Amino acid sequence: MITYKKPTLLDIPAMQQLVAPEIESGVILPRSDDEIATNIRSYFLAMDGEKLVGFVALHIHSPSLAELRSMIIDTQYRGINIGSTLVDNACEEGRRLGLKEVLALTYQQRFFERLGFIEIPKETIPEHKIWADCIKCKHFPVCNEVSLIKTL
């Protein structure tokens, strides 16, 4: 049975281990242990017993806009709605905080569209997002990710 929880700092090594293959392939941006620790409250974890099987972060950019980041689901656990539940949990927290929109930059366009996200031009993404994160990507400046947004 999959359960969902907020992480503690002790979860960081398992988070790094789970996301490592996607970082290596360039699908997800690397985050240092310190960066994860600083933002630990933004993460949501999916657990199968004591095993971490997925996570996502809700990173707030402004009083009205947040971004879903670093979403990963263990390959053996994909296709059973773990990702959908993580996104729902993050969006629900965004609503409680008073956010108006949630952004996703992704290669998984159909997944996010099924959850109510719509594609937007990358030019509409806040500049501080591009320069703070995208410049760290090994694909920058030629980005094939799709930008999508959901109104909460």
Backbone as JSON, one array per atom type, in Angstrom:
{
  "sequence": "MITYKKPTLLDIPAMQQLVAPEIESGVILPRSDDEIATNIRSYFLAMDGEKLVGFVALHIHSPSLAELRSMIIDTQYRGINIGSTLVDNACEEGRRLGLKEVLALTYQQRFFERLGFIEIPKETIPEHKIWADCIKCKHFPVCNEVSLIKTL",
  "N": [[0.84, -1.18, 0.0], [0.62, 2.16, -0.91], [1.75, 5.05, 0.69], [1.64, 8.53, 1.61], [3.7, 11.26, 2.46], [5.23, 14.05, 4.2], [8.67, 14.85, 3.9], [11.59, 14.19, 5.98], [14.79, 15.44, 7.01], [16.34, 13.21, 7.09], [15.5, 11.7, 4.96], [16.79, 12.54, 2.7], [19.17, 11.16, 1.54], [17.94, 8.84, 0.35], [16.21, 10.09, -1.41], [18.02, 11.34, -3.16], [19.26, 9.07, -4.23], [17.12, 7.82, -5.58], [16.51, 9.68, -7.6], [18.83, 9.91, -9.06], [19.39, 8.41, -11.59], [17.74, 9.8, -13.42], [18.76, 12.35, -13.3], [21.29, 11.89, -14.34], [20.61, 11.25, -16.98], [19.69, 13.68, -17.8], [17.07, 14.45, -17.57], [16.03, 15.45, -15.21], [16.93, 18.22, -13.2], [19.98, 18.5, -11.34], [20.12, 18.59, -7.76], [21.67, 19.75, -4.91], [22.49, 18.17, -1.74], [22.33, 20.11, 0.25], [20.68, 22.03, -0.98], [18.3, 20.58, -1.25], [17.81, 20.14, 1.46], [17.41, 22.77, 2.38], [15.03, 23.31, 1.11], [13.29, 21.39, 2.05], [10.7, 21.36, 3.08], [9.11, 21.74, 0.9], [8.71, 19.4, -0.43], [7.0, 16.32, -1.29], [6.51, 12.97, -0.46], [6.22, 9.62, -1.74], [5.62, 6.5, -0.42], [6.35, 3.04, -0.17], [5.74, 1.09, 2.19], [8.65, 1.19, 3.97], [10.12, 2.0, 1.87], [11.15, 4.5, -0.36], [9.39, 5.58, -3.12], [8.73, 7.58, -4.83], [8.66, 11.15, -5.52], [7.9, 14.7, -5.34], [8.36, 18.24, -5.67], [7.0, 21.32, -4.55], [7.69, 24.31, -5.56], [7.74, 27.6, -4.64], [7.4, 30.52, -6.5], [6.34, 33.08, -6.48], [3.8, 35.11, -4.83], [1.6, 34.2, -6.22], [2.32, 32.15, -7.97], [3.64, 28.88, -8.36], [5.95, 26.13, -8.87], [6.06, 22.79, -10.01], [8.57, 20.57, -9.24], [11.34, 18.38, -9.91], [10.04, 15.88, -10.1], [9.74, 12.46, -9.62], [9.24, 9.02, -10.14], [9.76, 5.76, -9.05], [10.82, 3.39, -11.42], [9.64, 0.85, -11.32], [7.22, 1.37, -10.19], [5.64, 2.93, -11.74], [2.71, 4.05, -13.48], [0.62, 3.51, -11.75], [-0.79, 5.55, -10.61], [0.67, 7.02, -8.72], [2.2, 9.29, -9.31], [0.16, 11.06, -10.11], [-1.22, 11.35, -7.7], [0.76, 12.53, -6.1], [1.07, 14.99, -7.47], [-1.54, 15.99, -7.14], [-1.56, 16.27, -4.31], [0.42, 18.25, -4.0], [-0.72, 20.37, -5.45], [-3.02, 20.79, -3.95], [-1.91, 21.71, -1.54], [-0.84, 24.07, -2.57], [-3.22, 25.46, -3.17], [-4.22, 25.79, -0.54], [-2.28, 27.54, 0.41], [-2.84, 29.77, -1.03], [-2.02, 30.13, -3.63], [-2.31, 30.85, -7.16], [-1.64, 29.64, -9.56], [0.08, 26.77, -10.92], [3.09, 25.74, -12.26], [4.65, 23.6, -14.66], [7.55, 22.27, -16.02], [8.38, 20.03, -18.4], [9.0, 16.74, -19.84], [6.95, 15.1, -20.01], [4.34, 15.69, -21.21], [1.65, 14.77, -21.81], [0.91, 13.42, -19.46], [0.71, 15.54, -17.56], [-1.24, 17.11, -18.83], [-3.47, 15.43, -18.59], [-4.01, 15.9, -15.96], [-5.07, 18.39, -15.87], [-3.43, 20.49, -16.64], [-2.34, 23.03, -18.92], [-0.67, 23.71, -22.01], [1.73, 26.31, -22.31], [3.42, 29.14, -23.81], [6.98, 29.11, -23.59], [8.14, 31.56, -23.31], [6.59, 32.96, -21.58], [7.23, 32.23, -19.04], [8.44, 33.15, -15.85], [11.36, 35.25, -15.79], [13.31, 34.93, -13.74], [13.09, 32.25, -13.18], [14.07, 30.97, -15.48], [16.81, 31.84, -15.54], [17.75, 31.11, -13.04], [17.43, 28.33, -12.75], [17.28, 26.91, -15.26], [19.67, 27.46, -16.57], [21.44, 25.75, -15.38], [21.01, 23.36, -16.55], [21.97, 20.61, -18.6], [21.02, 20.65, -21.14], [20.55, 23.24, -21.82], [21.03, 26.01, -24.02], [19.12, 24.84, -25.62], [16.19, 23.63, -25.3], [13.96, 21.01, -24.89], [11.84, 20.63, -23.29], [8.39, 20.92, -22.33], [6.35, 23.61, -21.43], [3.88, 23.92, -19.02], [0.82, 24.92, -17.42], [-1.32, 25.13, -14.59], [-4.38, 26.3, -13.41], [-5.33, 27.0, -10.16]],
  "CA": [[0.0, 0.0, 0.0], [1.4, 3.39, -1.03], [1.38, 6.14, 1.59], [2.22, 9.81, 1.23], [4.12, 12.0, 3.64], [6.24, 15.09, 4.06], [9.96, 14.25, 4.26], [12.5, 14.75, 6.98], [16.15, 15.54, 6.48], [16.88, 11.85, 6.98], [15.07, 11.13, 3.69], [17.57, 13.09, 1.58], [19.96, 10.18, 0.79], [17.06, 8.01, -0.48], [15.73, 10.96, -2.5], [19.13, 11.48, -4.12], [19.46, 7.78, -4.89], [16.0, 7.58, -6.5], [16.52, 10.61, -8.71], [20.14, 9.89, -9.73], [19.38, 8.04, -13.02], [17.09, 10.84, -14.22], [19.72, 13.45, -13.36], [22.33, 11.46, -15.28], [20.08, 11.33, -18.35], [19.35, 15.06, -18.12], [15.62, 14.67, -17.49], [15.8, 16.24, -14.0], [18.09, 19.0, -12.79], [20.58, 18.07, -10.07], [19.95, 19.43, -6.57], [22.61, 19.32, -3.86], [21.88, 17.83, -0.45], [22.04, 21.36, 0.94], [19.52, 22.64, -1.63], [17.13, 19.8, -0.85], [17.58, 20.41, 2.88], [16.85, 24.12, 2.49], [13.67, 23.29, 0.57], [12.69, 20.11, 2.43], [9.27, 21.51, 3.32], [8.37, 21.82, -0.36], [8.62, 18.06, -1.02], [6.0, 15.31, -0.92], [7.06, 11.65, -0.74], [5.38, 8.42, -1.85], [6.33, 5.41, 0.24], [5.81, 1.67, -0.13], [6.34, 0.69, 3.47], [9.8, 2.05, 4.28], [10.83, 2.3, 0.61], [10.78, 5.69, -1.12], [9.1, 5.19, -4.51], [8.49, 8.76, -5.65], [8.52, 12.44, -4.85], [7.78, 15.92, -6.11], [8.49, 19.44, -4.86], [6.22, 22.49, -4.93], [8.58, 25.45, -5.34], [7.0, 28.85, -4.79], [8.13, 31.59, -7.18], [5.74, 34.37, -6.14], [2.56, 34.86, -4.08], [0.55, 33.59, -7.05], [2.85, 31.11, -8.86], [4.6, 27.87, -7.9], [6.37, 25.18, -9.89], [6.33, 21.41, -9.62], [9.95, 20.28, -9.58], [12.05, 17.14, -9.54], [9.13, 14.75, -9.92], [10.3, 11.16, -9.97], [8.58, 7.81, -9.66], [10.55, 4.56, -9.29], [10.34, 2.76, -12.66], [8.8, -0.31, -11.0], [5.96, 1.83, -9.6], [4.96, 3.84, -12.66], [1.45, 3.59, -14.05], [-0.4, 3.16, -10.74], [-1.32, 6.82, -10.09], [1.48, 7.65, -7.68], [2.51, 10.65, -9.78], [-1.07, 11.86, -10.05], [-1.5, 11.66, -6.3], [1.76, 13.51, -5.66], [0.7, 16.29, -8.05], [-2.76, 16.44, -6.44], [-1.17, 16.72, -2.97], [1.15, 19.51, -4.13], [-1.67, 21.4, -5.87], [-3.89, 21.07, -2.8], [-1.16, 22.6, -0.66], [-0.81, 25.36, -3.24], [-4.53, 26.1, -2.93], [-4.27, 26.21, 0.87], [-1.38, 28.67, 0.57], [-3.37, 30.91, -1.76], [-1.47, 30.25, -4.99], [-3.29, 30.89, -8.23], [-1.22, 28.79, -10.66], [1.22, 25.88, -10.74], [3.83, 25.56, -13.5], [5.46, 22.39, -14.82], [8.42, 22.14, -17.19], [8.41, 18.56, -18.41], [8.98, 15.95, -21.07], [5.76, 14.25, -19.86], [3.23, 16.6, -21.48], [0.34, 14.12, -21.71], [0.63, 13.15, -18.05], [0.24, 16.77, -16.92], [-2.51, 17.51, -19.45], [-4.53, 14.63, -17.96], [-4.26, 16.45, -14.63], [-5.64, 19.72, -15.99], [-2.45, 21.5, -17.05], [-2.4, 23.4, -20.34], [0.61, 24.18, -22.51], [1.92, 27.75, -22.47], [4.73, 29.44, -24.42], [8.07, 29.23, -22.62], [8.46, 32.98, -23.14], [5.76, 33.52, -20.51], [7.76, 31.79, -17.75], [9.21, 34.24, -15.22], [12.8, 35.25, -16.11], [14.15, 34.4, -12.67], [13.05, 30.79, -13.29], [14.99, 30.58, -16.55], [18.2, 32.06, -15.22], [18.14, 30.46, -11.79], [17.43, 26.88, -12.86], [17.52, 26.37, -16.6], [21.08, 27.61, -16.96], [22.16, 24.61, -14.81], [20.65, 22.16, -17.29], [22.92, 20.25, -19.66], [20.37, 20.89, -22.44], [20.41, 24.68, -22.02], [19.77, 26.7, -24.18], [18.21, 24.12, -26.51], [15.33, 22.91, -24.37], [12.83, 20.31, -25.49], [10.75, 20.5, -22.33], [7.16, 21.65, -22.59], [5.89, 24.35, -20.26], [2.44, 23.8, -18.81], [0.37, 25.6, -16.22], [-2.65, 24.76, -14.09], [-5.01, 27.27, -12.53], [-5.83, 26.33, -8.96]],
  "C": [[0.89, 1.25, 0.0], [0.84, 4.42, -0.05], [2.14, 7.39, 1.16], [2.55, 10.59, 2.49], [5.03, 13.15, 3.25], [7.56, 14.48, 4.53], [10.59, 14.88, 5.5], [13.87, 14.83, 6.33], [16.79, 14.17, 6.32], [16.49, 11.16, 5.68], [15.94, 11.55, 2.51], [18.42, 12.04, 0.86], [19.09, 9.29, -0.12], [16.5, 8.82, -1.64], [16.78, 11.09, -3.57], [19.36, 10.19, -4.9], [18.37, 7.52, -5.92], [16.1, 8.44, -7.75], [17.8, 10.55, -9.55], [20.1, 9.49, -11.2], [18.75, 9.11, -13.92], [17.96, 12.09, -14.32], [20.79, 13.12, -14.38], [21.86, 11.59, -16.73], [19.7, 12.75, -18.75], [17.88, 15.38, -18.06], [15.27, 15.56, -16.29], [17.08, 16.97, -13.65], [18.67, 18.47, -11.48], [20.29, 19.09, -8.97], [20.92, 18.88, -5.53], [21.83, 18.92, -2.61], [21.47, 19.1, 0.29], [20.8, 22.04, 0.34], [18.24, 21.9, -1.27], [16.79, 20.09, 0.61], [16.92, 21.78, 3.08], [15.39, 24.15, 2.07], [12.87, 22.07, 1.0], [11.18, 20.21, 2.62], [8.45, 21.57, 2.04], [8.12, 20.44, -0.98], [7.45, 17.25, -0.46], [6.57, 13.96, -1.34], [5.96, 10.61, -0.89], [6.2, 7.26, -1.34], [5.59, 4.09, 0.05], [6.46, 1.04, 1.09], [7.43, 1.68, 3.81], [10.55, 2.48, 3.03], [10.27, 3.54, -0.05], [10.57, 5.29, -2.58], [8.78, 6.39, -5.4], [8.48, 10.03, -4.82], [8.35, 13.56, -5.85], [7.96, 17.08, -5.15], [7.58, 20.52, -5.43], [7.05, 23.71, -4.56], [7.83, 26.74, -5.63], [7.9, 29.92, -5.41], [7.64, 32.97, -6.76], [4.47, 34.09, -5.34], [1.45, 34.21, -4.9], [1.02, 32.38, -7.86], [3.84, 30.19, -8.16], [4.92, 26.95, -9.06], [6.51, 23.8, -9.27], [7.73, 21.08, -10.13], [10.34, 18.86, -9.2], [11.13, 15.94, -9.35], [9.75, 13.47, -10.46], [9.46, 10.06, -9.35], [9.5, 6.64, -10.02], [9.97, 3.84, -10.51], [9.42, 1.57, -12.39], [7.42, 0.09, -10.48], [5.19, 2.79, -10.52], [3.67, 3.21, -13.17], [0.39, 3.21, -13.04], [-0.85, 4.4, -9.96], [-0.55, 7.44, -8.94], [1.79, 9.1, -8.08], [1.31, 11.56, -9.7], [-1.38, 12.27, -8.62], [-0.5, 12.67, -5.74], [1.42, 14.9, -6.19], [-0.55, 16.84, -7.36], [-2.43, 16.97, -5.05], [-0.48, 18.08, -3.03], [0.18, 20.64, -4.52], [-2.63, 21.76, -4.73], [-3.17, 21.97, -1.79], [-1.06, 23.99, -1.26], [-2.1, 26.13, -3.06], [-4.62, 26.63, -1.49], [-3.4, 27.44, 1.13], [-1.86, 29.92, -0.15], [-2.76, 31.12, -3.14], [-2.58, 30.24, -6.02], [-2.96, 29.9, -9.36], [-0.02, 27.93, -10.26], [1.79, 25.58, -12.13], [4.52, 24.21, -13.49], [6.26, 22.51, -16.1], [8.75, 20.66, -17.28], [8.58, 18.0, -19.82], [7.72, 15.08, -21.09], [4.48, 15.07, -20.05], [1.86, 15.94, -21.27], [-0.06, 13.84, -20.26], [0.05, 14.4, -17.39], [-1.06, 17.27, -17.54], [-3.68, 16.72, -18.88], [-4.92, 15.16, -16.59], [-4.74, 17.9, -14.67], [-4.67, 20.83, -16.33], [-2.62, 21.78, -18.54], [-1.05, 23.97, -20.76], [0.6, 25.7, -22.65], [3.26, 27.99, -23.15], [5.79, 29.62, -23.34], [8.41, 30.69, -22.34], [7.66, 33.61, -22.0], [6.23, 33.1, -19.11], [8.58, 32.92, -17.15], [10.71, 34.12, -15.48], [13.65, 34.65, -15.01], [14.14, 32.88, -12.67], [14.08, 30.34, -14.33], [16.43, 30.7, -16.09], [18.64, 31.35, -13.95], [18.29, 28.95, -11.95], [17.87, 26.38, -14.24], [18.98, 26.45, -17.02], [21.94, 26.46, -16.41], [21.97, 23.33, -15.63], [21.65, 21.87, -18.4], [22.33, 20.44, -21.04], [20.24, 22.37, -22.76], [21.41, 25.15, -23.07], [18.78, 26.0, -25.09], [17.36, 23.18, -25.66], [14.15, 22.29, -25.1], [11.67, 20.11, -24.51], [9.57, 21.36, -22.76], [6.79, 22.38, -21.3], [4.37, 24.29, -20.2], [2.07, 24.49, -17.52], [-1.04, 25.11, -15.87], [-3.14, 25.87, -13.19], [-5.61, 26.51, -11.36], [-7.19, 26.89, -8.55]]
}
